[in-house]
Amino acid sequence: MESMNELSTVERRSAAQDVRGQLIALVESGKLPVNSRLPSENELARRFGVSRPVVREALVGLQALGLTKTVNGRGCFVASHRISPPMLLGQYSPSALLEVRRCMEVPSARAAAERRTTADLGELAEIVAAMQSELNADRRKLLDASFHVAIARATGNPLFVKLIEDLRKILEEHSKAAAQVPGRRAEAIDEHRAIYEAIARRDPEGAARAMSAHLDAADNVYASKAP
């Protein structure tokens, strides 16, 4: 396939992300047409200069974005040129989940800024620092969940903790798909840092605004890719 000649080997430190990024670029540009079959995992691994597990991780990411689909016995095919979120997460739509997040997490951030202890702040600082250095998407997803639960814990209200822990379980697939969107990692780190800094300076309204902006970004993350 002539378009595959544009692929280049990648650095192993972030190999899966780089493989995914190159494939996304080929799909979105139309150089890999809809309904075309991707080369085998072995062939992609050879072309990229990485292992098959790295290629497999990248392909899972493309499928989570709705760009590809796997046909049993035939291989992986391009399904769309545009990234699209899942229409439903279990029985819940993304818009329904985000509405509930706004109802719970904006007040949680406000209360955390008013009530947080030095220990709470230390925990949040550690999570933000880990987010900045973590390259693995699955571990970043866990850190993201830990950050929001830690904010709930800083409110001193155990019901906030319980509700947000349960909500994060429902959000797991949504977070996984969002993490695959190019450029989202850096944006999300900045948003989490802004929330942390408002909580650190005991600024309830600033924390609420920063959390609201973070949730707006989550709501809009696919907007520019929507058909």
C-alpha positions as CSV (number, residue, x, y, z in Angstrom):
1,M,0.0,0.0,0.0
2,E,1.7,3.2,-1.2
3,S,0.4,5.4,1.6
4,M,2.1,3.2,4.2
5,N,5.5,4.3,2.8
6,E,4.9,7.6,4.7
7,L,5.3,5.8,8.1
8,S,8.6,6.3,10.0
9,T,10.1,4.5,13.0
10,V,9.3,5.9,16.4
11,E,10.9,6.4,19.8
12,R,10.1,3.5,22.1
13,R,9.5,5.8,25.1
14,S,6.1,6.8,23.8
15,A,5.9,4.2,21.0
16,A,2.2,3.4,21.1
17,Q,1.2,7.0,21.2
18,D,3.4,7.8,18.2
19,V,2.2,4.8,16.3
20,R,-1.4,5.8,17.0
21,G,-0.7,9.4,16.0
22,Q,0.8,8.5,12.6
23,L,-2.1,6.2,11.8
24,I,-4.7,8.8,12.9
25,A,-3.1,11.3,10.5
26,L,-3.2,8.8,7.6
27,V,-6.9,8.0,8.3
28,E,-8.0,11.6,8.8
29,S,-6.2,12.8,5.7
30,G,-7.9,10.1,3.6
31,K,-4.7,8.4,2.7
32,L,-6.1,5.3,4.3
33,P,-9.6,5.3,2.8
34,V,-12.7,4.2,4.6
35,N,-13.2,0.4,4.2
36,S,-9.5,-0.1,3.4
37,R,-7.8,-2.9,5.4
38,L,-4.8,-2.0,7.5
39,P,-1.6,-4.1,7.2
40,S,-1.3,-7.0,9.7
41,E,0.1,-6.3,13.2
42,N,3.4,-8.0,12.1
43,E,3.7,-5.8,9.0
44,L,2.9,-2.6,11.0
45,A,5.4,-3.6,13.7
46,R,8.1,-4.1,11.1
47,R,7.3,-0.7,9.4
48,F,7.3,1.2,12.7
49,G,10.2,-0.7,14.2
50,V,8.3,-1.6,17.3
51,S,6.8,-4.8,18.9
52,R,3.4,-6.3,18.1
53,P,2.0,-5.4,21.6
54,V,2.9,-1.7,20.9
55,V,1.0,-1.9,17.6
56,R,-1.9,-3.7,19.3
57,E,-2.2,-1.0,21.9
58,A,-2.2,1.7,19.2
59,L,-5.0,-0.1,17.2
60,V,-7.1,-0.4,20.3
61,G,-6.9,3.3,20.6
62,L,-8.0,3.9,17.0
63,Q,-11.0,1.6,17.5
64,A,-11.9,3.4,20.7
65,L,-12.0,6.6,18.7
66,G,-14.3,5.1,16.1
67,L,-11.7,5.3,13.3
68,T,-11.4,1.5,12.8
69,K,-13.2,-1.7,13.2
70,T,-12.1,-5.3,13.5
71,V,-13.8,-7.9,11.2
72,N,-13.3,-11.4,12.5
73,G,-11.0,-13.5,10.3
74,R,-10.4,-10.5,7.9
75,G,-8.4,-7.9,9.9
76,C,-8.7,-4.3,10.9
77,F,-10.5,-1.9,8.6
78,V,-10.9,1.9,8.4
79,A,-14.4,2.8,9.6
80,S,-14.4,6.6,9.5
81,H,-12.2,9.6,8.7
82,R,-13.5,11.4,11.8
83,I,-13.0,10.8,15.5
84,S,-16.4,10.2,17.2
85,P,-17.2,9.4,20.8
86,P,-19.4,6.4,21.7
87,M,-23.0,7.3,21.5
88,L,-23.7,5.6,24.8
89,L,-21.5,4.6,27.7
90,G,-23.4,1.6,28.9
91,Q,-26.9,3.0,29.2
92,Y,-25.8,6.6,29.7
93,S,-25.0,9.2,27.1
94,P,-21.9,11.4,27.4
95,S,-24.2,14.5,27.8
96,A,-26.1,12.9,30.6
97,L,-22.9,12.0,32.5
98,L,-21.4,15.4,32.0
99,E,-24.6,17.0,33.4
100,V,-24.3,14.9,36.5
101,R,-20.6,15.6,36.8
102,R,-21.3,19.4,36.8
103,C,-23.9,18.9,39.6
104,M,-21.4,17.0,41.8
105,E,-17.9,18.0,40.9
106,V,-18.2,21.8,40.7
107,P,-19.6,22.0,44.2
108,S,-17.1,19.4,45.3
109,A,-14.2,21.6,44.1
110,R,-15.7,24.6,45.8
111,A,-16.1,22.8,49.1
112,A,-12.6,21.3,48.8
113,A,-11.1,24.8,48.5
114,E,-12.9,25.9,51.6
115,R,-12.1,22.8,53.8
116,R,-9.0,21.1,52.5
117,T,-6.2,20.2,54.9
118,T,-2.5,20.3,54.4
119,A,-2.6,16.5,53.9
120,D,-5.3,16.9,51.3
121,L,-3.3,19.4,49.4
122,G,-0.2,17.2,49.5
123,E,-2.1,14.3,48.0
124,L,-3.4,16.5,45.2
125,A,0.0,17.9,44.5
126,E,1.5,14.4,44.2
127,I,-1.2,13.3,41.8
128,V,-0.7,16.4,39.6
129,A,3.1,15.9,39.5
130,A,2.5,12.2,38.6
131,M,0.2,13.2,35.8
132,Q,2.8,15.5,34.3
133,S,5.4,12.7,34.1
134,E,3.2,9.7,33.3
135,L,3.4,8.6,29.7
136,N,1.2,5.5,29.9
137,A,-2.4,6.3,29.0
138,D,-4.0,3.7,31.3
139,R,-2.0,4.9,34.3
140,R,-2.9,8.5,33.5
141,K,-6.6,7.5,33.5
142,L,-6.2,6.1,37.0
143,L,-4.4,9.2,38.1
144,D,-7.3,11.3,36.7
145,A,-9.8,9.3,38.7
146,S,-7.7,9.6,41.8
147,F,-7.5,13.4,41.4
148,H,-11.2,13.8,41.3
149,V,-11.8,11.4,44.2
150,A,-9.1,13.2,46.2
151,I,-10.9,16.5,45.7
152,A,-14.1,14.8,47.0
153,R,-12.2,13.6,50.0
154,A,-10.9,17.1,50.7
155,T,-14.5,18.3,51.1
156,G,-14.7,16.2,54.3
157,N,-18.1,14.9,53.1
158,P,-18.0,11.1,52.7
159,L,-21.1,11.1,50.5
160,F,-19.2,13.2,47.9
161,V,-16.5,10.6,48.0
162,K,-18.9,7.7,47.5
163,L,-20.8,9.4,44.7
164,I,-17.8,10.5,42.8
165,E,-16.1,7.1,43.2
166,D,-19.2,5.5,41.7
167,L,-19.3,8.1,38.9
168,R,-15.7,7.5,37.9
169,K,-16.5,3.8,37.4
170,I,-19.2,4.7,34.9
171,L,-16.8,7.2,33.2
172,E,-14.0,4.7,32.7
173,E,-14.7,4.0,29.0
174,H,-15.3,7.7,28.3
175,S,-12.0,8.6,29.9
176,K,-10.2,5.9,27.9
177,A,-11.6,7.3,24.6
178,A,-10.9,10.9,25.5
179,A,-7.3,10.1,26.4
180,Q,-6.7,9.0,22.7
181,V,-7.6,12.4,21.3
182,P,-4.4,14.1,20.0
183,G,-3.3,17.0,22.2
184,R,-5.7,16.2,25.0
185,R,-3.1,15.1,27.4
186,A,-1.4,18.5,27.7
187,E,-4.7,20.3,27.9
188,A,-6.0,18.0,30.7
189,I,-2.8,18.5,32.8
190,D,-3.2,22.3,32.6
191,E,-6.9,22.0,33.6
192,H,-6.1,19.8,36.6
193,R,-3.3,22.1,37.6
194,A,-5.6,25.1,37.6
195,I,-8.1,23.3,39.8
196,Y,-5.3,22.3,42.2
197,E,-3.9,25.8,42.4
198,A,-7.3,27.3,43.2
199,I,-7.8,24.7,46.0
200,A,-4.3,25.5,47.2
201,R,-5.0,29.2,47.6
202,R,-8.3,28.5,49.2
203,D,-10.3,30.1,46.4
204,P,-13.7,28.4,46.3
205,E,-15.1,30.3,43.3
206,G,-11.8,30.0,41.4
207,A,-11.9,26.2,42.1
208,A,-15.5,26.0,40.9
209,R,-14.6,27.9,37.7
210,A,-11.6,25.8,37.0
211,M,-13.6,22.6,37.5
212,S,-16.4,23.9,35.3
213,A,-13.8,24.8,32.6
214,H,-12.4,21.3,32.8
215,L,-15.8,19.7,32.4
216,D,-16.6,22.1,29.5
217,A,-13.4,20.9,27.8
218,A,-14.4,17.3,28.4
219,D,-17.8,18.1,26.8
220,N,-16.1,19.8,23.8
221,V,-13.2,17.4,23.3
222,Y,-14.9,15.7,20.2
223,A,-16.7,18.8,18.9
224,S,-14.1,19.7,16.3
225,K,-14.1,16.1,15.1
226,A,-17.8,15.6,14.9
227,P,-19.4,15.0,11.5
